[in-house]
Amino acid sequence: MLSLAMLIDKVIDIYTWIVIASAIMSWLVAFGVVNIRNRFISVVVDMLFKLTEPVLRPIRNALPNLGGVDISPVILLLGLFFIRSLLWEYVWPAFVR
């Protein structure tokens, strides 16, 4: 059971970094820092979009319109941190005893 909890924790950790990378890349594209016509950048942006959009879309639909500000990655990160905390709150004490 501990191995499964550690695997889930690591998957949440990796997905957290993917969400952060996606948010930073979207800012870089929006402010014109990176050129989207570059093939490598295009592939990276597309990959990050495909990995994060299925989770971010329902959050965006539930949030009110805040103009040009998208706080859905922040909400997702808070949810991931909460799930990670619950995981260790209920799994870890069972193995400490």
PyMOL commands that set and color helices and strands:
alter all, ss='L'
color gray80, all
select helices_A, chain A and resi 2-30+39-62+72-96
alter helices_A, ss='H'
color red, helices_A
deselect
rebuild
show_as cartoon
